[in-house]
Amino acid sequence: MIVKSVKKTIISAYRGSIAHNLYIAPKDDKEFGTCDIDLMEIYCYGMDYYLGLDSYYKHKEHFEHIEGEDDIVGYELKKAIHLLRGCNPNIITILFNKKKHYKYLSEGGKFLIKNRHLFLAKDIIRDRFCGYANGQLKRLEGGAFKGYMGKKRKKIVEKYGLDTKNAMTLVRLLKNGIELLKDETVKVYRDEDRDFLLDIKRGKYSLEEVKGMADEYFVKVHEAYDKSKLPKKVDDKKINKLLLYIIKLENDQIIHKGKR
């Protein structure tokens, strides 16, 4: 039996400042309250999407849109697994969220989180987290002013000489990379260093000070890499089995629901 391409959410979760415990509401801080409410979805389709071409051409493997304060991004399961395999910092962290920051988890979503260790390999972690941090470093003076808070962030750059939100993200990314390499987990929810990170966001550190911090954390990433017990590469066979299992699991549930 081939199941039609029903879109099924596997994970719906907070990402960004809420998940990181770094959210500043616009109403609470007129200057630095520049946070959107960031959400991420991972979803899959019915079996005909994966077994045929017609459905493949008609369905999206990625979407992103803004609804008021909500910045929502979504990835079809195969696309998500591809990004997770590359340890993309924007998606890998949602597998380490606090329980309260998952809006919805299917059985497949729970299984994906249970097997998150399959995506951890030290070469990829070092390269991706350092690469994304370098991207933030390059944007410090220019910023990326998208969404409904773009104008406020532009004013911050003009006043402080750097995009303070990018500066905070730069430091957090490097800390996350170190944590993954050392502890094989990541502290998505920042509590111990929350005040420090928010001080960066509130412009209490100059551009040169932030660059100096970044230099120190880049060194620490490479030190953590040298000591890491993680494998250098991921096991693609195990990841592929994981993908196939989740697709089958979610489609079996669609079939059973359809029989009720």
C-alpha positions as CSV (number, residue, x, y, z in Angstrom):
1,M,0.0,0.0,0.0
2,I,1.4,3.4,-1.0
3,V,0.4,6.2,1.3
4,K,-0.4,9.6,-0.3
5,S,1.9,12.5,0.5
6,V,0.4,13.6,3.8
7,K,2.6,16.1,5.5
8,K,3.4,15.0,9.0
9,T,5.3,17.1,11.6
10,I,8.0,15.1,13.4
11,I,9.5,17.9,15.6
12,S,8.2,21.4,16.3
13,A,10.5,23.3,18.6
14,Y,11.8,26.7,19.7
15,R,15.2,27.7,18.4
16,G,17.2,30.8,18.8
17,S,16.9,33.2,21.7
18,I,14.1,31.4,23.5
19,A,15.7,28.0,23.4
20,H,19.0,29.6,24.4
21,N,17.5,31.5,27.4
22,L,18.7,34.7,25.8
23,Y,15.4,36.2,24.7
24,I,14.9,40.0,25.4
25,A,11.3,41.0,24.7
26,P,10.9,44.3,22.8
27,K,8.4,45.5,25.4
28,D,11.0,45.0,28.2
29,D,14.0,46.7,26.5
30,K,13.3,49.4,23.9
31,E,16.9,49.3,22.6
32,F,18.0,45.7,22.8
33,G,14.7,43.9,22.6
34,T,15.3,42.8,19.0
35,C,14.3,39.2,19.3
36,D,12.0,37.3,17.0
37,I,10.3,34.2,18.3
38,D,12.2,31.5,16.3
39,L,10.6,28.1,15.6
40,M,11.7,25.1,13.6
41,E,9.8,22.2,12.2
42,I,11.0,18.9,10.8
43,Y,8.4,17.0,8.8
44,C,8.0,14.1,6.4
45,Y,5.5,13.1,3.7
46,G,3.7,9.9,2.7
47,M,5.6,7.1,1.1
48,D,4.7,8.1,-2.5
49,Y,6.9,11.2,-2.0
50,Y,9.9,9.0,-1.4
51,L,9.1,6.3,-3.9
52,G,7.9,8.4,-6.9
53,L,8.7,11.5,-8.8
54,D,5.4,13.2,-9.2
55,S,5.0,14.0,-5.5
56,Y,8.6,15.0,-5.2
57,Y,8.2,17.8,-7.7
58,K,5.1,19.1,-5.9
59,H,6.3,19.3,-2.3
60,K,8.7,21.6,-0.5
61,E,11.8,20.3,1.2
62,H,12.4,23.6,3.0
63,F,10.3,26.7,3.9
64,E,10.8,29.9,5.9
65,H,8.4,32.6,6.6
66,I,7.7,35.3,9.2
67,E,4.4,35.7,10.9
68,G,4.4,38.8,13.1
69,E,7.0,38.1,15.7
70,D,7.4,34.4,14.7
71,D,10.2,33.4,12.4
72,I,9.4,29.9,11.3
73,V,11.7,27.6,9.4
74,G,11.0,24.0,8.3
75,Y,12.9,21.1,6.8
76,E,11.6,17.9,5.2
77,L,13.2,14.9,7.0
78,K,15.7,14.0,4.3
79,K,16.8,17.6,4.0
80,A,17.0,17.8,7.9
81,I,19.1,14.6,8.1
82,H,21.4,16.0,5.4
83,L,21.9,19.1,7.5
84,L,22.3,17.2,10.7
85,R,24.9,14.9,9.1
86,G,26.9,18.1,8.4
87,C,26.4,19.2,12.0
88,N,24.7,22.4,10.8
89,P,24.7,24.6,14.0
90,N,21.3,26.0,13.1
91,I,19.6,22.6,13.3
92,I,21.8,20.3,15.4
93,T,21.0,22.2,18.6
94,I,17.3,21.5,18.5
95,L,18.1,17.8,19.2
96,F,19.5,19.0,22.6
97,N,16.7,21.4,23.6
98,K,15.1,21.4,27.0
99,K,11.9,19.3,27.1
100,K,9.7,22.4,27.6
101,H,11.0,23.9,24.3
102,Y,9.5,21.1,22.2
103,K,6.0,22.1,21.1
104,Y,5.5,18.7,19.5
105,L,7.4,15.4,19.1
106,S,6.1,12.4,17.1
107,E,7.5,8.9,17.8
108,G,9.9,9.5,14.9
109,G,11.0,12.8,16.4
110,K,11.7,11.1,19.8
111,F,13.7,8.4,18.0
112,L,15.7,11.1,16.1
113,I,16.6,12.8,19.4
114,K,17.5,9.4,21.0
115,N,20.0,8.8,18.2
116,R,21.5,12.3,18.0
117,H,24.9,10.9,18.8
118,L,25.1,9.6,15.2
119,F,25.6,13.1,14.0
120,L,28.6,13.9,16.2
121,A,32.0,13.7,14.6
122,K,34.9,15.9,15.6
123,D,36.0,16.9,12.2
124,I,32.6,18.2,11.2
125,I,31.9,19.9,14.6
126,R,35.2,21.8,14.4
127,D,34.8,22.8,10.8
128,R,31.1,23.8,11.0
129,F,31.1,25.7,14.3
130,C,34.3,27.5,13.5
131,G,32.9,28.2,10.0
132,Y,29.6,29.6,11.2
133,A,31.4,31.6,13.9
134,N,33.7,33.1,11.2
135,G,30.6,34.1,9.3
136,Q,29.3,36.0,12.4
137,L,32.7,37.6,12.8
138,K,32.6,39.0,9.3
139,R,29.1,40.4,9.8
140,L,29.9,42.1,13.1
141,E,30.3,45.6,11.6
142,G,27.6,45.3,8.9
143,G,24.9,43.2,10.4
144,A,22.0,41.3,8.7
145,F,18.9,43.4,9.1
146,K,16.0,41.2,8.1
147,G,12.6,40.8,9.7
148,Y,10.5,43.3,11.6
149,M,13.4,44.2,13.9
150,G,15.9,45.1,11.2
151,K,15.7,48.9,11.8
152,K,16.4,48.5,15.5
153,R,19.5,46.3,14.9
154,K,20.8,48.8,12.4
155,K,20.6,51.6,15.0
156,I,22.6,49.5,17.4
157,V,25.4,49.0,14.8
158,E,25.5,52.7,14.2
159,K,25.7,53.5,18.0
160,Y,28.0,50.7,19.2
161,G,30.1,50.0,16.1
162,L,29.0,46.4,15.8
163,D,26.0,44.2,15.6
164,T,25.8,43.1,19.2
165,K,23.4,40.2,18.5
166,N,25.9,38.8,16.0
167,A,28.7,39.3,18.5
168,M,26.7,37.3,21.1
169,T,25.9,34.5,18.6
170,L,29.6,34.3,17.6
171,V,30.7,33.7,21.2
172,R,27.8,31.2,21.9
173,L,28.6,29.2,18.7
174,L,32.2,28.8,19.7
175,K,31.2,27.7,23.2
176,N,28.7,25.2,21.8
177,G,31.4,23.8,19.6
178,I,33.7,23.3,22.5
179,E,30.9,21.6,24.5
180,L,30.1,19.2,21.8
181,L,33.8,18.2,21.4
182,K,34.5,17.9,25.1
183,D,31.2,16.5,26.5
184,E,29.4,15.1,23.4
185,T,26.4,17.3,24.3
186,V,25.6,21.0,24.0
187,K,24.1,23.4,26.5
188,V,21.4,24.9,24.4
189,Y,19.8,26.6,27.4
190,R,22.4,29.1,28.7
191,D,22.2,29.6,32.4
192,E,25.7,29.8,33.8
193,D,26.9,32.3,31.2
194,R,23.6,34.0,30.5
195,D,24.5,37.3,32.0
196,F,27.9,37.4,30.2
197,L,26.2,36.7,26.8
198,L,23.5,39.2,27.4
199,D,26.2,41.8,28.3
200,I,27.7,41.2,24.9
201,K,24.3,41.7,23.3
202,R,23.7,44.9,25.3
203,G,26.9,46.5,23.9
204,K,29.1,46.3,27.0
205,Y,32.0,44.9,25.0
206,S,33.7,46.8,22.1
207,L,34.3,45.4,18.7
208,E,38.0,44.8,19.5
209,E,37.1,43.1,22.8
210,V,34.7,40.7,21.0
211,K,37.3,39.9,18.4
212,G,39.8,39.2,21.2
213,M,37.3,36.8,22.9
214,A,36.7,35.1,19.6
215,D,40.4,34.5,19.0
216,E,40.6,32.8,22.5
217,Y,37.6,30.6,21.8
218,F,38.9,29.6,18.4
219,V,42.0,28.3,20.1
220,K,39.9,26.5,22.7
221,V,37.9,24.8,20.0
222,H,41.1,23.4,18.4
223,E,42.3,22.3,21.9
224,A,39.0,20.5,22.5
225,Y,39.3,18.9,19.1
226,D,42.7,17.5,19.9
227,K,41.4,15.9,23.1
228,S,38.0,14.8,21.8
229,K,37.1,11.1,21.9
230,L,34.5,11.5,19.2
231,P,35.1,9.7,15.8
232,K,36.5,11.9,13.0
233,K,33.7,11.0,10.6
234,V,30.0,10.0,10.9
235,D,28.8,6.6,10.0
236,D,26.7,7.1,6.9
237,K,25.3,3.6,7.0
238,K,23.8,4.1,10.4
239,I,22.4,7.5,9.5
240,N,20.8,6.1,6.4
241,K,19.2,3.3,8.5
242,L,17.9,5.9,10.9
243,L,16.3,7.9,8.1
244,L,14.6,4.9,6.6
245,Y,13.4,3.7,10.0
246,I,11.8,7.1,10.8
247,I,10.1,7.3,7.4
248,K,8.7,3.8,7.8
249,L,7.6,4.5,11.4
250,E,5.8,7.7,10.5
251,N,4.1,6.2,7.5
252,D,3.0,3.2,9.5
253,Q,1.3,5.6,11.9
254,I,-0.4,7.4,9.0
255,I,-1.8,4.0,7.8
256,H,-3.0,3.0,11.2
257,K,-4.7,6.4,11.8
258,G,-6.4,6.1,8.3
259,K,-7.9,2.7,9.3
260,R,-9.6,4.1,12.4
